[in-house]
Every structure is written in structure tokens, then in C-alpha cells.
């Protein structure tokens, strides 16, 4: 049966036959063994990619995807692991100094767009370290101006951003998220969220003001841990007025912030679920609050590392796929561990283009 399907799908390329095969494919979990099902799934995904190579429209190609193949609607590209901060709980640490050449990074963005990407988020490490922010700036410009993506965003600690960057690239950026775990300078210092003697909070408020001036939606990210779990941030967050306040529970990943091969030991930062829930209750009246527990967070992000490999976190550590530049997006997605249902459940789709936001600039 497998051989017959392969011969037919190879010999005839008509759309009607593809739809017939997809219909049969959808019934196969009931009829054949799981291993055979996975084999046919990969076969159809491969035929879909070949169809795209020969000029088939993206809409037609997407009809041919197997039911277990997620569409990479929202992707997080951690193009660097280097950072100027030393946050003790960091779960994407400086285990490599590699950064793809800009042209190859752009090619990756292009094939992700062809596969259905609507939102790209650039992160690190610290994305403004590479070429003083021009590397991420050129990626932002390419994704918005050339690829016409609905949403382009960055997550940064804010300490290296200059006003001149906004002047050059701000028009192409939808959202800038700045990470801040406390409004107490001493707490930020204990966590490691600062460099030298410069206050992290000074950078935070300056970047917020530039976002307003250059019409970039401002977002705030906070990791709840043992050092800030009892803090009341409501008034400070309200005064900053971010479009979203993402509140994460401190997450442990083997090989990153735990285990013998890790560069961090985040055990002293870990909090219990009840502590996290109490923090959420204390801030429930803050309208922009978007909470993410470990359960919601761990597998609900499509994460690309510096080599453009998807990172599968299902086993509590990061297991890389092959690079999308080598095997294509669909093949790499099979090894991403992405939980699309949890992505939707946690509110992964939202109003993410600044053109659609109602903001007081």
C-alpha cells in the first residue's frame, strides 16, 4: 500500500490527486500502524515542498500538509547567545558565539515566510550586541519592508539601544519588549539584570519613551523568581503602560540553567506553582497582564537557535532539529516539539501589528 501511494503521487502531479491522497492520509491513523503513518506524513510533506519548488501557490501547498504539521505562524529567532547581562535564571545561555551571516539569516526569514510565518520575534542573548544593533535592525527592515510580515518584534534588555537606532529602524518595528524583573535596583542587581553600575531601570524608562516617540508598541517581560515573587509591581507597570505585560514563571532547562553542562544554576531562583499563582493574584487587576506558567511556556514557542534549528524542549532540555537552511522548514518542524494547541490556549495569537493597535502615541 505504501509503495503504491508513492508511485501514484510521483507519477501524477495534479491537484485533484493530491487532495485525494490527503483524504486517504487523514483516514490512515485508523487503518495502519503509527510508524507507517509517520512515514506517509513525511512523504506528503516532501511532495508539498516539491510542489512549492515548481511554482505551486502557498495556499495550494498548505492544503497538502499533513494534519500533524504545524504552520510556523509565529517564530522566535535567537540569532545570538551572547549577552552583556548575567541573569542567574537565563535558559538560553552563551554556549556559542556563532551568528549566521546576514544574507543567510535573511534567506531563513524568506523560507519561513513561504511556509506561513506571520510574526517574527528576534531575541538572544542580547540582540543589540551584534554590530551595535545594526544586524537586528537590518533583519527587522527586511522582514517588514521586503517580506511584508504583519508583525516584527524584538526582545531586549534595553541597555544597548540608542535613539539613533529608532531613527533608522523604528518605522519597521511593531513591538519592542524589554525585560525587567523588578522595580527595585538592588533586586535587579542580585538577579544579574544589569551591567556595571548603570541602573537597568534607567534604560527601561528611556526605551519606553523612545518607543512612544517613534511609534513602536512597548511591551514588558518579567520572570517571577525567588527574588521578586513578593514584590508588588502594579503601580510601576501601570505607569509604564505597556501594550502587554508577559509574566513568566522561572523555567529550568537541562544543559542551559541546570545540569553538569549548564552555564547557569538556576535552582536558587525556582518558585513553586502556588508562589507564581499568588503573584498573579496580586496583579490580577493590571489589565495588560499575560501570565505564562511553566506548563504553558515550555513547548508552546517555535524557537530557532543561532544555526536556525528548531529547539525541542519536551524532555526538559533543548534538542535541536536540523537547520531549516539544510532540510527546509517542514522537515525541521517535525522535530520542533511545538505544541500548537497550547500556543493558541496561552493567547499566542493576538493583535500583533502596530497598524492594528489602538495606542496613545
N, C-alpha and C positions, 0 to 999 in steps of 0.2 A: 504493500500500500504506500509506504514512504517513497519508494523508488518511482512508482507510477506518478505520484504527485509532482515529484521533482522533474521528471521527463516532460510532463504536460506543461508545467509552469515555465520551463526553459524553452520549450519549442514554440509556445504561443505567448504573445505579449499583450493581447487585447485586454482592455479594462474590464470587460464583462467577465472574462475568465478569472481575472484577479479577484473580482467580487465573489465569484462562485467559490474560489479556493478559500477566501476569508470566511465565508459562511460555513464551509466544512470545518475550517480551523476552529471556529467558535464552538462547534459541537464536539470537538475531539477530546476535551478533558473527560467527557462522559464515556468515551469509547476506547481510549488507548491508555497505555501506561504513562506516568508523568515524564519519564525520561524521553519517550518518543515525542511527547507534546512539546517539551523544551526544544528538541531538535527541529521540529517543524516551525516553531516560533522564530528561531534564529534564521531558518531558511527564508521565511516570508519577509523578515526584516531586511535580509540581504537583498531580496528581489526588489523591495521598496527602494533601497538605496540605489540599485542599478537603474530603476525607473527614473529616479531623480537625475542621475548622471546623463540619461538620454533625453532630457528635456521635459519629463512629466511634471505637471504643476505640483506645488507643495500640497494643495488641497487634495488632489488625487492620490498623491503618495501617502498622505496621512490616513486615508481610508484603508490603506493596505497594512497599517501597523497592527501587530497582534495586541490583544486586549491587555496583556501584562506589560506592554512597553509604554512607559510614561512619556509625556511630552515635556521637554525641558522649558516650561513656561518661564520659570524664574530660576536664575543660576547665580551662584556666588563664586567669583573667581578670586582666589587667594594667590595673586601672582608673585608675592614675595612673602618670605617667612621672617625677614629681618625687621627689627623694631627698636626704637630708641627708649621704650619703656620696659619695665621688668615686672609686669603684673604677675603675682605669685600663682594665680589660678589659670593662667593662659593655657588654652588647649590647642593652639596652633603655633608651635614654638620654632625658634630659629635653628632647625636641624639641617638646613641647607641655605646656601647663599645664591642659589640658581634663580635667574629670571630669564624668561624667554625673550628673544629679540622682539622688538615691537611689531615687525611685519608678521611674524609667526603668531603673535598674540592676536593681531587683527584678523588673521586667517581663521583662527579658532572662533572668534566672535562671529565671523561670517557664516561658518558652517552651523553654529548654534542657532543663528537667526533662521537659516534654511530649515532647521529641524523643528522650529516652532517657538524659539525663545522670544519673549516679550519684554522681560526685565533682566537687566544685568546689574549685579552689585559687585563692586571692586573692594577687596579687603586685603588683609595681611595676616601677620605682621602689620607694619605701618605703611600704607600705600604711598604716602607723600615722601618717603625716604628715597625712592628710586628717581634719580635725575631731578631732585628737588621738586618733585611733583609733576614734572612735565611728562613723564611716562604715563601716569594715570590720566593726566589731562588730555593727552593725545588719544588714549583709548576712549575716554568719555566723549570727545569730539567725534571720533569715528563712529561710535555706536549710535549717537544721536543724529549726527548730520548726514552720514553716509548710509548707515543701516536703517535709520529712521525707527529705532526702537521706541516703544511707548514710554519706557522708564529706564533711566540710567542713574545709579546711586553709588555712593561711597560710604564706607565705614572707616573712621579715622579716630585717633586720639586727639586730634586737633592742634597738637603742639607745633607742627611744622608748616602749617598752612599760612600763606601770605595773602594780603589783599590783592597783589598783582596776579595771583592765580585766579581769583574770582573775575578779575578784569579780563583775563584771556579766555577762561574756560567756563565761567559761571553760567552763561546762557545755555550751555549744552547739558547741564546737570539738573536732574529733577529733585533729588533728595541727597542731603549730606547728613549722615548720622555721626554724632560724636559720643564716644563712650565716657561715662562719668559714673563712678560707683559711690561717691559721697560728696556732700557739700561741706565737709569738714576737712581742711587741708591736712591735718595730722593723720586722718584715716586714709586718705589717698596715698600719703607717703608710706604708711605701713603696708598697704596693698601693693605698692610699687608703681602706682599710676601717676608718675611724674618723672622728670629728668632734671637732675641737679636741684637747684633751689627755686626754679621758676614754678609758680603755682599753676597747677593744672586748671584750676577754676578761672584764672585769668584768660587762658587760651579758650576755654569753653565759652565764656561770655563774648569774647571778641569774635569768635567764629559765628556765633549766633547772630550778632549784629551784622556781619558781612553777608550772611545768608539772607537777611531781611533786605539789605541794601541792593543785592544783586539777584533777588527773586529766585532763591533756591529754598526749597522746603527743608526746614530744620527738624531733625529727629534726634532723640536721645536714647542711648542704650545704657542699661545698668545691670551688673551682675550681683545678685544678692549672695552674700557670703558671711562668714562669722564676724567680720569686722564692721559690717554695715546693717546687719539684719534687724537691729533695734532702732535704727535711725528713722526719723520722720522727715521725708523729703518733699512732702506735699506742697508746701508754700514755695520752695525753691523751684520745683518742676513747673508749677503753675505760672510763676513769674517768667520762666524761660519760654513757655507757650510752644512746645514742640508739636508738630503735626501728629507724632506718635511717640510714646514712651515705652520702649521694649524693655521688659523686666525679666531677666533670665535667672534661673536657679543655677548656682555653680555646678558645672558638669565635669566629671572625671573621665578621661580617656587614656587608656593604657598606651605607653610609648610617647605621650605628649606631656601630661602633668601627673603621671603615676607610673610606677614600674621601674625596672632596672635601667631601661634605655631612655628614660624621660629626662628632659632638661629642667623640669619643674616637679616639685612635690606639693600638690595642692590639697593634701589631706587636712591641713590645718584650716582650710577655707570652706570645707564642706559643711553644709547645713542639712538638717532633716526636713522632710516634706512639711511638717507642721510649722516649722520656723518660716519656711517660704510662704506658706498659706497665711500666716499671721502678718507678714509683711504686706501681702496683697490686701488683706482685710483693712489694714491701717491706711492704705492708699486707694481704697475702692472708689472713693468719691472723685478721684482725679480722672477726668473724662478721657484723656488720651492714653491711659494705661493699657498695655497689651502684654499680658503675662505669658511666660513660657517656662513650664516645668521641665525637668529632665526628660520625662516621657514625651512631651510634645516636641522637644527640641532635637533629640538625638538623631532621628532618622528622617526628619521632615524637610531637610535642606539638601539641595543639589549643590555639592561643594566640589569645585575644581581646584586642584593644587597647582603649584608653580609649573608643573610639567603638563598641565591640562589633563590630569587623570581625575576621574570621579573618585571620591573617598567614601567607602562603605563603612559606616560606624555601628552596624548592627551587633557586632560582637564586643562592643565596648572599647574598640580601638579602630584606627583608620587603616583600612585595607584598600590600596589603590587599584583602579582598573588600568587598562592600557590607555594611552593618550588618545584623545579624540582626533588628534592630528595624524595618528598612525592607523587607527581602526575605524574611524568615523564615530559620530555621536550615538547612533542607535546601538552599535555593538558595545560601546563603553557603558551605555546606560544599563545594560543587562547586569552589570557588576557594580552599580551605584548604591544599592541598598535603599533606594529612595522610597519613602512611604508617602505616596501621593494623597491618600485619604487623610493622613494626619496633617499634611501640608494645607489641605483645604479646611480641616477641622480647626487648626490653630489660627485661621484667618490669613493664610499666606497670600491669598488674592485680595487686594484692597485697591482703593484709588491711589495708584502709584505714579501717575503722570501729573506734573505740576500744572499742566494746562487744564486738568480736570478738577483741581483742588480749589476750594474757596478759602483763600488765605488773606490775611491782612498784611500786605507787604509794607 
